[in-house]
Amino acid sequence: MPHEMPLIATIVAGLGLAFILGAVANRFRIPPLVGYLIAGMLVGPNTPGFVADQKLALELAEIGVILLMFGVGLHFSLKDLLSVRAIAVPGAVVQIGFATALGAGLAWMLGWSMGAGLVFGLALSVASTVVLLRALQERRMIETERGRIAVGWLIVEDLAMVLALVLLPALAGVLGGEQQAAQAPDILSLRFDLGVWGVLGITLGKVAAFVVVMLVVGRRVIPWVLHYVAHTGSRELFRLAVLAIALGVAFGAAQLFGVSLALGAFFAGMVMSESELSHQAAEETLPLRDAFSVLFFVSVGMLFDPASLLSNTWPILATLFIILIGKSVAAFLIVVAFGYPVATALIISASLAQIGEFSFMLAGLGVSLDLLPEQGRDLILAGAILSIVLNPLAFAGAARLKPWLEKRSGKQPEAAEAVPIGPATEPGEVATVAAAPAMPDDEDAPLPTRLSGHTILIGYGRVGSLVGQSLKEAGLPFLVIEDSDKTIARLMAEGVETVAGNAVKGEVFGAANAAGAKQLILAIPNAFEAGQIILKAKTANPEMTIIARAHSDAEVDHLAGLGADKVIMGEREIARGIVAEVMGGTTRTAGPEEDPKPDTPSAA
């Protein structure tokens, strides 16, 4: 058996250290991604000890980017994408231009060439796919209007960077670097001298061809394949089909059409979202998506040399200023200029206040073309690391700025919401409730309901919709709290009273009149969020009956400990249903008039 196993060593070292340091960071209330980045530094070539294979780590990170963008595509539709084109396209273009100008100005102050300034500015203008999407997912904003704007903005940036990566080799000679025709987009450019405009036309044509193929062929083939595999009854084949489609389309898009892997994966997910099995597809890819996105942060940490903080202190601070302040201010002003609320502008600004994978690609290409000095690459890497670490603070700053900006614009700031502090989301721990600033939202606080003595149903997915249908048939008053735009539209069409938003937020939960409600049903699968909602419910109405769902005994104990009156675990109820059927069948054979033994509720 060979002793050299760089792939396994890289995965084990990366994930193992990321887990340890991520857990330590979480213990001290620091975002876990900080621990992932430090893990990358420890296994990187710039610190003593074990050194992981940097090239392999970057390739593994690309898989994380593919799966993450594929997951986002599963929650998107072409209609969602087109609905934000009026702000995403001009907004991204203007923001890229402004950030590039700032970066070029810093390059000029450092004595670099015009070509170096262009590459450096472009690298600072584009946000990281992984960081932006993780931030939106953690705040459950992907399916909101501001989430769609941010993702649409990201897609435009991706397309702009694809063009930049294709055109830079052709323009290198003009910009003062080395001409590398071998990197032209296709065989036509190698055989004929098409010039810059010819290269640009070919690139745009290939991107358009990819979009057409996905919308015309992919929309028919991908859902058909998914349904065919589902009818085989093999979950293993279904999972394999989802991964094969995501990775295959992304790789094919990059190789055949010159489109980025991330963009190809996004379109694959968006096409698959039209299938009824898209929800199951998202669940099947989630574990791999999380694991490989962690490896992305580890790979970024491996690129960073801590010594550069001392050798390039002032240039690094200037670079960080452009990323955190320059880009954010530009994005904020653009979004406000298009008539969107202050809260939306703040969220977009915070989301874009970082750089990542495309920045590394541009920096590497710039150095290889002799356009960008190595100091520029070091500044980009340092800016990426520090901006990723500081990005959660950007969201916190946006939350603090929102009331002040709304007050200046004539709007009243939203009231503070109650959130659990301490280890509230860990099974068996006791949490307290304290006031904290509300997260920025792009809608005003929802109007309070007039219902009383009603049921509050949180979540209207596969479980919640069945519960809601039963409540409707029984004529019992209830309202739903839901954060998916598509589900909200369906509920409104059915005439079901709905509060839009995440029930963890104080203003959303408060609109459901918890103080006057009879019972609360938590149909969401996330036990951590359910625990926080239970705390709010008990604070508002200690007499309310609370029913929750769980997936394990630990979650049952966790939710019951926080005050849930009954916690139902799916596996347990399935087993009880089977037993009831077996026992009922046995009883019926003894006598047709004899009723089966009644089912007794399980203890929480």
Summary of the structure (lengths in Angstrom):
residues: 604
radius of gyration: 26.4
end to end distance: 51.0
largest distance: 95.8
contacts: 2097
relative contact order: 0.09
helix: 67%
strand: 6%
